[in-house]
Amino acid sequence: MSLNMKSSKATKEKNSTISQKNIDAYDKLVATNNKVERKGDTVPYTSHNGQMFSYLEKDGSLGLRLPPEELEEFLKKYKTTLFKSYGIIKKEYALVPDKLLMNTKELKSWFDISFEYVQSLKPKPVKK
């Protein structure tokens, strides 16, 4: 937890455009899974084996990477869309509604599904 708190401070110090409320909600979500570390100063994200699976966009919106069936279920259940980042639609990512981002208890199961999904993917080669 202290690592997440440190990351929060770092984000604020770097003059992030993301609201502190969204950063705090994201840090709280990431802290629910002790196998996951929150990374990124200005753009907070999580990854495993080089595969990103969640991140906060500059506007504070959260993208969550999900396997195809769960992605479809998530989009319908929360009446949301695919995540758009820098003008590009991310086909494996759902836009997490702000209200859900603030509901850690409900979002946690989806976050865990996302983490399990990236664990099943082939690791990306590390660039030097």
LUMLUMMI-658538 format. One line per 8 residues: their letters; for each residue x, z, y of C-alpha. Coordinates in steps of 0.05 Angstrom, whole numbers. Last residue first. Layout:
BEGIN
a> X:Z:Y  ...
END
This chain:
BEGIN
kkvpkpkl> 334:-480:-46  266:-500:-73  236:-461:-132  199:-504:-183  125:-492:-185  101:-450:-243  51:-485:-289  -19:-457:-279
sqvyefsi> -50:-402:-322  -25:-347:-275  -58:-385:-218  -126:-376:-251  -117:-302:-265  -102:-290:-191  -164:-329:-170  -207:-291:-220
dfwsklek> -179:-226:-191  -196:-248:-120  -267:-265:-143  -275:-196:-174  -248:-163:-110  -296:-199:-64  -355:-153:-80  -316:-88:-69
tnmllkdp> -276:-116:-11  -339:-131:30  -308:-151:98  -286:-218:70  -357:-227:44  -386:-223:114  -333:-271:139  -354:-324:88
vlayekki> -297:-342:40  -282:-417:46  -270:-440:-25  -204:-471:-48  -191:-520:-105  -205:-583:-65  -169:-561:-1  -201:-604:53
igyskflt> -147:-624:103  -156:-617:179  -101:-565:184  -137:-524:131  -207:-535:107  -235:-492:51  -291:-521:8  -359:-500:31
tkykklfe> -405:-440:33  -474:-420:9  -447:-355:-21  -476:-365:-91  -471:-441:-89  -398:-445:-67  -378:-388:-113  -411:-420:-174
eleepplr> -376:-487:-160  -309:-452:-152  -321:-411:-215  -330:-475:-255  -270:-511:-223  -218:-454:-224  -213:-416:-158  -167:-416:-98
lglsgdke> -191:-371:-41  -187:-392:31  -199:-339:84  -217:-354:156  -178:-318:210  -171:-378:258  -98:-385:238  -118:-392:165
lysfmqgn> -116:-331:120  -90:-345:51  -107:-342:-23  -81:-373:-87  -12:-400:-72  26:-425:-133  101:-412:-130  101:-369:-193
hstypvtd> 46:-326:-162  22:-331:-90  -14:-290:-37  -21:-307:37  -17:-281:108  -3:-336:160  37:-305:217  78:-257:175
gkrevknn> 72:-284:105  66:-248:39  16:-200:7  40:-177:-61  -2:-181:-123  6:-143:-188  -23:-79:-157  -91:-114:-147
tavlkdya> -137:-77:-99  -83:-78:-45  -95:-152:-35  -167:-138:-14  -147:-83:35  -94:-128:65  -147:-182:74  -195:-134:109
dinkqsit> -139:-109:154  -118:-180:172  -191:-199:186  -200:-139:233  -132:-152:265  -159:-219:288  -116:-279:268  -80:-313:326
snkektak> -15:-280:305  28:-253:361  89:-241:315  83:-166:326  13:-166:299  35:-200:235  94:-153:226  48:-93:234
sskmnlsm> 2:-120:179  61:-134:134  84:-61:140  14:-38:121  16:-83:60  83:-55:39  56:16:49  0:0:0
END
